[in-house]
Amino acid sequence: MELIWFEDYLALAETLNFSRAAELRHVTQPAFSRRIRALEGWVGAALFTRTTHGVALTPAGEHFHDQAEVLTRALHQLRRDTLEVSGRGIRPLSIAATHALSFTFFPKWIRSNDRVLALGNLNLISDSMRACEQMMLRGDVQFLLCHHHRNMSSRIGSGQFKSIVVGADTLLPLSAPAANGVARWRLRRGEPVKYLAYGAQSGLGRIVAAQWGAKDRPFALETVFTSHLAATLLSMARAGDGVAWLPRTLAEEDISAGLLVEAGNVEFQIPIEIRLFRPVARQSKAVEAIWSAFERT
């Protein structure tokens, strides 16, 4: 058995597409397929079904999933900890943060935590929610900072991770103002409005979908543009291209300047948390010290 087989399995379980998974693993598709078959041979059971319609996890593949994530992360952590003990693996501790928080919340938050900064060098990695989750699941980062809502779907919401609330935010439906100062695009019951949507990689998109899914919302949305970057949607909304649900922490300057106004009543706002995640399993002394400092703030 090889560790890369587990990593290959997790990539295919995430994408359910051999071509995309092979691309993520930087290997040719035939070589990737051989490694998946080798893993299934080692397990002694088929983990995936392959049909003309696509790929799916078998019941055995579903059962294999959680422990494969745990073992892969634990093995990577064991290697890093061993190198650190030997004096060869000392490196900055890494926090993955979603784009929307990296440029707004994170700088103020980390500067206000002198005890955390005093403990050592921190490395910020900014990416989409999906990419941040993958880094966390692989053990490439020690912490994940993201927006969170109790109803959103998440790959790190299991018992393998724990979190603390470090801030609060609100998703506001925002639009550029018309000449009279009211929203150019306004959410009204039964009237379609041009919608600037989040892409599949976005955690904010999951939150909006959880709160205002197609079956639940009392208004109609006509998607005209999609991006996983909240900053891009903010620019499009400011230009008058539609309505976007944007974090107050990101849009507050534009709101104050009158460049964006709310496109709906207060009932359409979505209160959300800003949470810091880490693995439940005990980590290195440096990680535990930083976590304790965060808990005390």
C-alpha positions as a Markdown table, in Angstrom:
| # | Residue | x | y | z |
|---|---|---|---|---|
| 1 | Met | 0.0 | 0.0 | 0.0 |
| 2 | Glu | 1.2 | 3.5 | -0.8 |
| 3 | Leu | 0.1 | 6.8 | 0.6 |
| 4 | Ile | -0.4 | 8.2 | -2.9 |
| 5 | Trp | -3.2 | 5.7 | -3.4 |
| 6 | Phe | -5.1 | 7.2 | -0.6 |
| 7 | Glu | -4.5 | 10.7 | -2.0 |
| 8 | Asp | -5.7 | 9.5 | -5.4 |
| 9 | Tyr | -8.8 | 8.0 | -3.9 |
| 10 | Leu | -9.7 | 11.2 | -2.1 |
| 11 | Ala | -9.2 | 13.2 | -5.3 |
| 12 | Leu | -11.5 | 10.9 | -7.3 |
| 13 | Ala | -14.1 | 10.8 | -4.4 |
| 14 | Glu | -14.1 | 14.6 | -4.5 |
| 15 | Thr | -14.4 | 15.0 | -8.3 |
| 16 | Leu | -16.1 | 11.7 | -9.4 |
| 17 | Asn | -14.3 | 12.2 | -12.7 |
| 18 | Phe | -11.1 | 10.4 | -13.7 |
| 19 | Ser | -9.8 | 13.1 | -16.0 |
| 20 | Arg | -10.2 | 15.9 | -13.4 |
| 21 | Ala | -8.9 | 13.8 | -10.6 |
| 22 | Ala | -5.8 | 12.8 | -12.6 |
| 23 | Glu | -5.2 | 16.5 | -13.5 |
| 24 | Leu | -5.4 | 17.4 | -9.8 |
| 25 | Arg | -2.9 | 14.7 | -9.0 |
| 26 | His | -0.5 | 15.8 | -11.8 |
| 27 | Val | -0.5 | 12.3 | -13.5 |
| 28 | Thr | -1.8 | 10.9 | -16.7 |
| 29 | Gln | -5.3 | 9.4 | -16.6 |
| 30 | Pro | -4.1 | 5.8 | -17.5 |
| 31 | Ala | -1.5 | 5.9 | -14.7 |
| 32 | Phe | -4.1 | 7.4 | -12.3 |
| 33 | Ser | -6.6 | 4.6 | -13.2 |
| 34 | Arg | -3.9 | 1.9 | -12.5 |
| 35 | Arg | -3.3 | 3.4 | -9.1 |
| 36 | Ile | -7.0 | 3.4 | -8.2 |
| 37 | Arg | -7.2 | -0.3 | -9.3 |
| 38 | Ala | -4.1 | -1.1 | -7.2 |
| 39 | Leu | -5.8 | 0.5 | -4.2 |
| 40 | Glu | -8.9 | -1.5 | -4.8 |
| 41 | Gly | -6.8 | -4.6 | -5.1 |
| 42 | Trp | -5.2 | -3.9 | -1.8 |
| 43 | Val | -8.5 | -3.3 | -0.1 |
| 44 | Gly | -10.1 | -6.3 | -1.7 |
| 45 | Ala | -13.2 | -4.5 | -2.8 |
| 46 | Ala | -14.4 | -2.1 | -5.5 |
| 47 | Leu | -14.5 | 1.5 | -4.2 |
| 48 | Phe | -16.0 | 3.1 | -7.4 |
| 49 | Thr | -18.5 | 2.1 | -10.0 |
| 50 | Arg | -17.6 | 3.1 | -13.5 |
| 51 | Thr | -20.4 | 3.5 | -16.1 |
| 52 | Thr | -21.0 | 5.4 | -19.3 |
| 53 | His | -22.9 | 7.9 | -17.2 |
| 54 | Gly | -20.0 | 8.6 | -14.8 |
| 55 | Val | -18.3 | 7.5 | -11.6 |
| 56 | Ala | -19.9 | 6.9 | -8.2 |
| 57 | Leu | -18.7 | 5.6 | -4.8 |
| 58 | Thr | -19.7 | 2.0 | -4.0 |
| 59 | Pro | -21.0 | 1.3 | -0.4 |
| 60 | Ala | -17.5 | 0.1 | 0.4 |
| 61 | Gly | -16.1 | 3.3 | -1.1 |
| 62 | Glu | -18.4 | 5.4 | 1.1 |
| 63 | His | -17.3 | 3.4 | 4.2 |
| 64 | Phe | -13.6 | 3.9 | 3.2 |
| 65 | His | -13.9 | 7.7 | 2.9 |
| 66 | Asp | -13.7 | 9.1 | 6.4 |
| 67 | Gln | -10.9 | 6.9 | 7.6 |
| 68 | Ala | -8.9 | 7.5 | 4.4 |
| 69 | Glu | -9.1 | 11.3 | 5.1 |
| 70 | Val | -8.1 | 10.7 | 8.8 |
| 71 | Leu | -5.2 | 8.4 | 7.9 |
| 72 | Thr | -3.8 | 10.5 | 5.1 |
| 73 | Arg | -3.8 | 13.7 | 7.2 |
| 74 | Ala | -2.3 | 11.8 | 10.2 |
| 75 | Leu | 0.5 | 10.4 | 8.1 |
| 76 | His | 1.4 | 13.8 | 6.7 |
| 77 | Gln | 1.2 | 15.3 | 10.2 |
| 78 | Leu | 3.5 | 12.5 | 11.6 |
| 79 | Arg | 6.1 | 13.2 | 9.0 |
| 80 | Arg | 6.0 | 17.0 | 9.7 |
| 81 | Asp | 6.2 | 16.5 | 13.4 |
| 82 | Thr | 9.1 | 14.1 | 13.1 |
| 83 | Leu | 11.0 | 16.5 | 10.9 |
| 84 | Glu | 10.3 | 19.3 | 13.4 |
| 85 | Val | 11.7 | 17.2 | 16.2 |
| 86 | Ser | 14.8 | 16.5 | 14.2 |
| 87 | Gly | 15.3 | 20.2 | 13.6 |
| 88 | Arg | 14.8 | 19.8 | 9.8 |
| 89 | Gly | 11.2 | 20.6 | 9.4 |
| 90 | Ile | 10.6 | 23.9 | 11.3 |
| 91 | Arg | 8.4 | 26.0 | 9.2 |
| 92 | Pro | 5.8 | 28.8 | 9.6 |
| 93 | Leu | 2.4 | 27.7 | 10.8 |
| 94 | Ser | -0.2 | 28.1 | 8.0 |
| 95 | Ile | -3.7 | 29.5 | 8.1 |
| 96 | Ala | -6.0 | 28.9 | 5.1 |
| 97 | Ala | -8.5 | 31.7 | 4.7 |
| 98 | Thr | -11.2 | 32.4 | 2.1 |
| 99 | His | -10.5 | 35.4 | -0.2 |
| 100 | Ala | -13.3 | 37.5 | 1.3 |
| 101 | Leu | -11.7 | 37.3 | 4.8 |
| 102 | Ser | -8.1 | 37.5 | 3.7 |
| 103 | Phe | -8.3 | 41.1 | 2.6 |
| 104 | Thr | -10.7 | 42.5 | 5.1 |
| 105 | Phe | -11.1 | 40.7 | 8.4 |
| 106 | Phe | -7.8 | 38.8 | 8.8 |
| 107 | Pro | -5.4 | 41.7 | 8.9 |
| 108 | Lys | -7.3 | 43.5 | 11.7 |
| 109 | Trp | -8.0 | 40.3 | 13.6 |
| 110 | Ile | -4.4 | 39.0 | 13.6 |
| 111 | Arg | -3.0 | 42.5 | 14.5 |
| 112 | Ser | -5.3 | 42.5 | 17.6 |
| 113 | Asn | -3.9 | 39.2 | 18.8 |
| 114 | Asp | -0.4 | 40.2 | 20.0 |
| 115 | Arg | 0.0 | 36.9 | 21.9 |
| 116 | Val | -0.6 | 34.9 | 18.7 |
| 117 | Leu | 2.0 | 36.9 | 16.8 |
| 118 | Ala | 4.5 | 36.6 | 19.6 |
| 119 | Leu | 4.3 | 32.8 | 19.3 |
| 120 | Gly | 5.8 | 32.6 | 15.9 |
| 121 | Asn | 5.6 | 33.2 | 12.2 |
| 122 | Leu | 2.2 | 32.6 | 10.6 |
| 123 | Asn | 1.7 | 32.0 | 6.9 |
| 124 | Leu | -1.6 | 33.1 | 5.3 |
| 125 | Ile | -2.8 | 31.1 | 2.3 |
| 126 | Ser | -5.8 | 32.7 | 0.6 |
| 127 | Asp | -8.1 | 30.7 | -1.7 |
| 128 | Ser | -11.7 | 29.6 | -2.3 |
| 129 | Met | -13.6 | 27.7 | 0.3 |
| 130 | Arg | -13.3 | 24.4 | -1.6 |
| 131 | Ala | -9.6 | 24.8 | -1.9 |
| 132 | Cys | -9.2 | 25.7 | 1.8 |
| 133 | Glu | -11.2 | 22.7 | 2.8 |
| 134 | Gln | -9.0 | 20.5 | 0.7 |
| 135 | Met | -5.8 | 21.9 | 2.2 |
| 136 | Met | -7.3 | 21.3 | 5.7 |
| 137 | Leu | -8.3 | 17.8 | 4.9 |
| 138 | Arg | -4.8 | 17.0 | 3.5 |
| 139 | Gly | -3.2 | 18.5 | 6.5 |
| 140 | Asp | -1.4 | 21.1 | 4.4 |
| 141 | Val | -2.5 | 23.9 | 6.9 |
| 142 | Gln | -3.1 | 23.9 | 10.6 |
| 143 | Phe | -6.0 | 26.3 | 10.7 |
| 144 | Leu | -8.9 | 27.4 | 8.5 |
| 145 | Leu | -10.6 | 30.8 | 8.7 |
| 146 | Cys | -13.9 | 31.1 | 7.0 |
| 147 | His | -17.5 | 32.4 | 7.1 |
| 148 | His | -19.9 | 29.8 | 8.6 |
| 149 | His | -23.6 | 29.3 | 8.8 |
| 150 | Arg | -25.2 | 26.4 | 10.7 |
| 151 | Asn | -27.2 | 25.3 | 7.7 |
| 152 | Met | -24.4 | 25.3 | 5.1 |
| 153 | Ser | -22.8 | 22.2 | 3.8 |
| 154 | Ser | -19.2 | 21.7 | 4.7 |
| 155 | Arg | -16.5 | 19.0 | 4.3 |
| 156 | Ile | -15.0 | 20.0 | 7.6 |
| 157 | Gly | -18.2 | 19.9 | 9.7 |
| 158 | Ser | -17.5 | 16.4 | 10.9 |
| 159 | Gly | -16.1 | 15.2 | 14.3 |
| 160 | Gln | -12.6 | 15.4 | 12.8 |
| 161 | Phe | -12.4 | 19.2 | 13.4 |
| 162 | Lys | -13.4 | 21.7 | 16.0 |
| 163 | Ser | -13.9 | 25.4 | 15.8 |
| 164 | Ile | -14.3 | 28.7 | 17.7 |
| 165 | Val | -16.2 | 31.8 | 16.7 |
| 166 | Val | -13.7 | 34.7 | 16.2 |
| 167 | Gly | -16.1 | 37.2 | 14.6 |
| 168 | Ala | -19.5 | 38.0 | 13.2 |
| 169 | Asp | -20.6 | 39.2 | 9.7 |
| 170 | Thr | -23.8 | 39.7 | 7.7 |
| 171 | Leu | -24.5 | 38.8 | 4.1 |
| 172 | Leu | -26.4 | 41.8 | 2.6 |
| 173 | Pro | -28.2 | 41.8 | -0.7 |
| 174 | Leu | -26.6 | 44.9 | -2.4 |
| 175 | Ser | -27.2 | 46.8 | -5.6 |
| 176 | Ala | -25.9 | 50.0 | -7.1 |
| 177 | Pro | -28.3 | 52.9 | -6.4 |
| 178 | Ala | -30.6 | 54.4 | -9.1 |
| 179 | Ala | -30.8 | 58.2 | -9.6 |
| 180 | Asn | -33.3 | 58.5 | -6.8 |
| 181 | Gly | -30.9 | 56.7 | -4.3 |
| 182 | Val | -32.9 | 53.5 | -4.0 |
| 183 | Ala | -31.6 | 50.2 | -5.2 |
| 184 | Arg | -31.4 | 49.9 | -9.0 |
| 185 | Trp | -32.2 | 46.2 | -8.6 |
| 186 | Arg | -34.6 | 45.4 | -5.7 |
| 187 | Leu | -35.8 | 42.1 | -4.3 |
| 188 | Arg | -39.6 | 42.0 | -4.6 |
| 189 | Arg | -42.0 | 39.1 | -4.2 |
| 190 | Gly | -42.8 | 37.6 | -7.6 |
| 191 | Glu | -40.5 | 39.9 | -9.6 |
| 192 | Pro | -37.3 | 38.5 | -11.2 |
| 193 | Val | -34.1 | 40.4 | -10.5 |
| 194 | Lys | -30.7 | 40.2 | -12.2 |
| 195 | Tyr | -28.5 | 38.1 | -9.8 |
| 196 | Leu | -24.7 | 38.0 | -9.4 |
| 197 | Ala | -24.1 | 34.5 | -8.1 |
| 198 | Tyr | -21.3 | 32.7 | -6.3 |
| 199 | Gly | -19.7 | 29.7 | -8.0 |
| 200 | Ala | -19.5 | 26.2 | -6.8 |
| 201 | Gln | -16.2 | 26.7 | -5.1 |
| 202 | Ser | -17.5 | 29.5 | -2.8 |
| 203 | Gly | -18.5 | 29.0 | 0.8 |
| 204 | Leu | -20.6 | 32.1 | 0.7 |
| 205 | Gly | -22.5 | 30.6 | -2.2 |
| 206 | Arg | -23.3 | 27.6 | 0.0 |
| 207 | Ile | -24.6 | 29.9 | 2.7 |
| 208 | Val | -26.9 | 31.8 | 0.3 |
| 209 | Ala | -28.2 | 28.5 | -1.1 |
| 210 | Ala | -28.9 | 27.2 | 2.4 |
| 211 | Gln | -30.8 | 30.3 | 3.3 |
| 212 | Trp | -32.4 | 31.2 | 0.0 |
| 213 | Gly | -32.7 | 28.0 | -2.0 |
| 214 | Ala | -34.9 | 28.0 | -5.0 |
| 215 | Lys | -37.7 | 26.3 | -3.1 |
| 216 | Asp | -37.7 | 28.8 | -0.2 |
| 217 | Arg | -37.1 | 32.2 | -1.6 |
| 218 | Pro | -40.1 | 34.5 | -2.1 |
| 219 | Phe | -38.4 | 36.3 | -5.0 |
| 220 | Ala | -37.1 | 35.3 | -8.4 |
| 221 | Leu | -33.5 | 35.5 | -9.4 |
| 222 | Glu | -32.1 | 35.6 | -12.9 |
| 223 | Thr | -28.5 | 34.6 | -12.8 |
| 224 | Val | -26.5 | 36.9 | -15.2 |
| 225 | Phe | -22.9 | 36.4 | -13.8 |
| 226 | Thr | -21.1 | 33.8 | -11.6 |
| 227 | Ser | -17.8 | 34.0 | -9.7 |
| 228 | His | -16.4 | 32.4 | -6.6 |
| 229 | Leu | -14.8 | 35.7 | -5.7 |
| 230 | Ala | -16.9 | 38.1 | -3.5 |
| 231 | Ala | -14.7 | 41.0 | -4.6 |
| 232 | Thr | -15.5 | 40.4 | -8.2 |
| 233 | Leu | -19.3 | 40.3 | -7.4 |
| 234 | Leu | -18.9 | 43.5 | -5.5 |
| 235 | Ser | -17.4 | 45.2 | -8.5 |
| 236 | Met | -20.2 | 44.0 | -10.7 |
| 237 | Ala | -22.8 | 45.1 | -8.2 |
| 238 | Arg | -21.2 | 48.5 | -7.9 |
| 239 | Ala | -21.3 | 48.8 | -11.7 |
| 240 | Gly | -25.0 | 48.2 | -11.7 |
| 241 | Asp | -25.1 | 44.7 | -13.2 |
| 242 | Gly | -27.3 | 43.1 | -10.6 |
| 243 | Val | -27.8 | 42.1 | -6.9 |
| 244 | Ala | -25.2 | 40.2 | -4.9 |
| 245 | Trp | -25.2 | 39.0 | -1.3 |
| 246 | Leu | -21.9 | 40.4 | 0.0 |
| 247 | Pro | -20.3 | 40.3 | 3.4 |
| 248 | Arg | -20.7 | 43.6 | 5.3 |
| 249 | Thr | -17.0 | 43.4 | 6.2 |
| 250 | Leu | -16.1 | 43.5 | 2.5 |
| 251 | Ala | -18.7 | 46.1 | 1.3 |
| 252 | Glu | -18.9 | 48.5 | 4.3 |
| 253 | Glu | -16.7 | 51.2 | 2.6 |
| 254 | Asp | -18.9 | 51.1 | -0.6 |
| 255 | Ile | -22.1 | 51.3 | 1.5 |
| 256 | Ser | -20.7 | 54.3 | 3.5 |
| 257 | Ala | -19.8 | 56.0 | 0.2 |
| 258 | Gly | -23.3 | 55.4 | -1.2 |
| 259 | Leu | -22.0 | 53.2 | -4.0 |
| 260 | Leu | -24.0 | 50.2 | -2.8 |
| 261 | Val | -27.4 | 50.1 | -1.1 |
| 262 | Glu | -29.5 | 47.3 | 0.2 |
| 263 | Ala | -31.7 | 45.7 | -2.4 |
| 264 | Gly | -34.2 | 44.2 | 0.1 |
| 265 | Asn | -35.7 | 44.4 | 3.5 |
| 266 | Val | -33.9 | 43.3 | 6.7 |
| 267 | Glu | -35.5 | 39.9 | 6.4 |
| 268 | Phe | -33.3 | 39.1 | 3.3 |
| 269 | Gln | -30.1 | 39.7 | 5.3 |
| 270 | Ile | -28.2 | 36.5 | 6.4 |
| 271 | Pro | -26.3 | 36.8 | 9.8 |
| 272 | Ile | -23.2 | 34.6 | 9.7 |
| 273 | Glu | -20.2 | 33.7 | 11.9 |
| 274 | Ile | -16.5 | 33.9 | 11.3 |
| 275 | Arg | -15.0 | 30.7 | 12.6 |
| 276 | Leu | -11.5 | 29.3 | 13.0 |
| 277 | Phe | -11.2 | 25.5 | 12.5 |
| 278 | Arg | -8.5 | 23.0 | 13.4 |
| 279 | Pro | -8.2 | 19.2 | 13.7 |
| 280 | Val | -9.6 | 17.6 | 16.8 |
| 281 | Ala | -6.5 | 15.4 | 17.2 |
| 282 | Arg | -3.7 | 16.9 | 19.3 |
| 283 | Gln | -1.2 | 18.9 | 17.2 |
| 284 | Ser | 2.3 | 20.2 | 17.7 |
| 285 | Lys | 3.2 | 22.4 | 20.7 |
| 286 | Ala | 3.3 | 25.5 | 18.5 |
| 287 | Val | -0.2 | 24.8 | 17.1 |
| 288 | Glu | -1.6 | 24.0 | 20.5 |
| 289 | Ala | -0.1 | 27.2 | 21.9 |
| 290 | Ile | -1.6 | 29.4 | 19.2 |
| 291 | Trp | -5.0 | 27.7 | 19.6 |
| 292 | Ser | -4.9 | 28.4 | 23.3 |
| 293 | Ala | -4.1 | 32.0 | 22.5 |
| 294 | Phe | -7.0 | 32.3 | 20.1 |
| 295 | Glu | -9.4 | 30.7 | 22.7 |
| 296 | Arg | -8.4 | 33.3 | 25.2 |
| 297 | Thr | -9.1 | 36.3 | 23.0 |
